[in-house]
Amino acid sequence: MSERNLAGELSLLATEVDSLAKSLVQARAELAREADRRTRADTKAEELRQELGRAKRRAQTAERELGKLTAGIEATAHAAQGYQRELETRLEQAEQVNERFRQEVQRKERQRRALEANLREVMENLRNAAHEAQGSGVVTGAALPEEATVVPPQRSDGGW
């Protein structure tokens, strides 16, 4: 081989080595960028795992609170239903008492009317008897006026 040939081959080899060195530098730079991206992705994944853990704990706390609230609401609703039933029972009893009172008032009103009619009849009989007594000339006491008012005697209680 000639020296020219050898020099040409060496030149080609040097160019190829230079190209390979550049490729190696680029590959190492790409590898470093990729490692950096991987580190950032791992950091982000860890942050997301921690955030997910916090979210799960908050969800569990919220579920417990929801359970407590639901139980409280159900207890309140149950108590309200019991109170409503009690009030309905009391209302029904009050309505029954009112109905008995209404019937009693009606009965008393009928009695009052009957007594009033009887009183009118007795008064009429007394007037007729007084007229008959006046007509026969027999007077056994003071003559009765048309409508007599009876006043009860006052008791002497010494001012007490």
C-alpha positions as CSV (number, residue, x, y, z in Angstrom):
1,M,0.0,0.0,0.0
2,S,1.0,3.3,-0.7
3,E,1.4,6.0,1.7
4,R,-1.3,8.0,0.0
5,N,-3.7,5.2,0.2
6,L,-2.8,4.8,3.8
7,A,-3.2,8.5,4.5
8,G,-6.6,8.5,2.7
9,E,-7.7,5.5,4.7
10,L,-6.5,7.2,7.9
11,S,-8.3,10.3,7.0
12,L,-11.5,8.3,6.3
13,L,-11.1,6.5,9.6
14,A,-10.5,9.8,11.4
15,T,-13.7,11.2,9.8
16,E,-15.6,8.1,10.8
17,V,-14.2,8.2,14.3
18,D,-15.2,11.9,14.5
19,S,-18.7,11.1,13.3
20,L,-19.0,8.2,15.8
21,A,-17.7,10.5,18.6
22,K,-20.4,13.1,17.6
23,S,-23.0,10.4,17.6
24,L,-21.8,9.2,21.0
25,V,-22.0,12.7,22.4
26,Q,-25.5,13.1,21.0
27,A,-26.5,9.7,22.3
28,R,-25.1,10.5,25.8
29,A,-26.9,13.9,25.7
30,E,-30.2,12.2,24.6
31,L,-29.6,9.6,27.4
32,A,-29.1,12.4,30.0
33,R,-32.3,14.2,28.7
34,E,-34.2,11.0,28.9
35,A,-32.9,10.3,32.4
36,D,-33.9,13.8,33.4
37,R,-37.4,13.3,32.0
38,R,-37.6,10.0,33.8
39,T,-36.6,11.6,37.1
40,R,-39.2,14.3,36.6
41,A,-41.8,11.7,35.7
42,D,-41.0,9.6,38.7
43,T,-41.2,12.7,40.9
44,K,-44.5,13.7,39.4
45,A,-45.8,10.1,39.8
46,E,-44.8,10.1,43.5
47,E,-46.6,13.5,44.0
48,L,-49.7,12.0,42.3
49,R,-49.5,8.9,44.5
50,Q,-49.3,11.1,47.6
51,E,-52.2,13.3,46.4
52,L,-54.2,10.2,45.6
53,G,-53.6,8.9,49.2
54,R,-54.7,12.3,50.6
55,A,-57.8,12.2,48.4
56,K,-58.6,8.6,49.6
57,R,-58.3,9.7,53.2
58,R,-60.6,12.7,52.6
59,A,-63.1,10.5,50.8
60,Q,-63.1,8.0,53.7
61,T,-63.6,10.9,56.2
62,A,-66.4,12.3,54.0
63,E,-68.0,8.8,53.9
64,R,-67.9,8.6,57.6
65,E,-69.4,12.1,58.0
66,L,-72.1,11.2,55.4
67,G,-72.8,8.0,57.4
68,K,-73.2,10.0,60.6
69,L,-75.4,12.6,58.9
70,T,-77.5,9.9,57.3
71,A,-77.9,8.2,60.7
72,G,-78.8,11.5,62.3
73,I,-81.3,12.4,59.6
74,E,-82.9,8.9,59.9
75,A,-83.1,9.3,63.6
76,T,-84.6,12.7,63.3
77,A,-87.1,11.5,60.7
78,H,-88.1,8.6,63.0
79,A,-88.5,10.9,66.0
80,A,-90.6,13.3,63.9
81,Q,-92.8,10.4,62.7
82,G,-93.3,9.3,66.3
83,Y,-94.1,12.9,67.4
84,Q,-96.5,13.2,64.5
85,R,-98.3,10.0,65.5
86,E,-98.5,11.2,69.0
87,L,-99.9,14.6,67.9
88,E,-102.4,12.8,65.6
89,T,-103.5,10.6,68.5
90,R,-103.9,13.6,70.8
91,L,-105.8,15.5,68.1
92,E,-108.1,12.5,67.6
93,Q,-108.7,12.3,71.4
94,A,-109.4,16.1,71.5
95,E,-111.8,15.7,68.6
96,Q,-113.6,12.9,70.5
97,V,-113.8,15.0,73.6
98,N,-115.1,18.0,71.6
99,E,-117.7,15.7,70.0
100,R,-118.8,14.5,73.5
101,F,-118.9,18.1,74.7
102,R,-121.0,19.0,71.6
103,Q,-123.4,16.2,72.3
104,E,-123.5,17.1,76.0
105,V,-124.3,20.8,75.1
106,Q,-127.0,19.6,72.7
107,R,-128.5,17.4,75.5
108,K,-128.3,20.3,78.0
109,E,-129.9,22.6,75.5
110,R,-132.8,20.1,75.0
111,Q,-133.1,19.9,78.8
112,R,-133.1,23.7,79.1
113,R,-135.8,24.0,76.4
114,A,-137.9,21.3,78.1
115,L,-137.4,23.0,81.5
116,E,-138.3,26.3,80.0
117,A,-141.5,24.8,78.5
118,N,-142.3,23.2,81.9
119,L,-141.7,26.5,83.6
120,R,-144.0,28.3,81.2
121,E,-146.6,25.6,81.8
122,V,-146.3,25.8,85.6
123,M,-146.5,29.6,85.4
124,E,-149.6,29.3,83.3
125,N,-151.1,26.9,85.7
126,L,-150.2,29.2,88.6
127,R,-151.9,32.2,86.8
128,N,-154.9,30.1,86.0
129,A,-155.1,28.9,89.7
130,A,-154.7,32.5,90.8
131,H,-157.5,33.7,88.5
132,E,-159.7,30.8,89.7
133,A,-158.9,31.7,93.3
134,Q,-159.8,35.3,92.7
135,G,-163.0,34.4,91.0
136,S,-164.1,32.1,93.8
137,G,-163.2,34.8,96.4
138,V,-160.7,32.6,98.2
139,V,-157.4,34.3,98.7
140,T,-154.8,32.3,100.5
141,G,-152.0,34.8,100.3
142,A,-150.9,37.6,98.2
143,A,-152.1,37.5,94.6
144,L,-149.5,36.4,92.1
145,P,-148.6,39.0,89.5
146,E,-148.3,38.1,85.8
147,E,-144.6,37.2,86.1
148,A,-143.2,36.6,89.5
149,T,-139.5,36.9,90.2
150,V,-138.1,34.8,93.0
151,V,-135.2,36.3,94.9
152,P,-133.3,34.0,97.3
153,P,-132.9,35.4,100.8
154,Q,-129.6,37.0,101.8
155,R,-127.5,35.1,104.3
156,S,-126.1,36.9,107.2
157,D,-122.4,36.0,107.2
158,G,-121.1,38.9,109.2
159,G,-119.4,40.5,106.2
160,W,-117.3,37.5,105.5
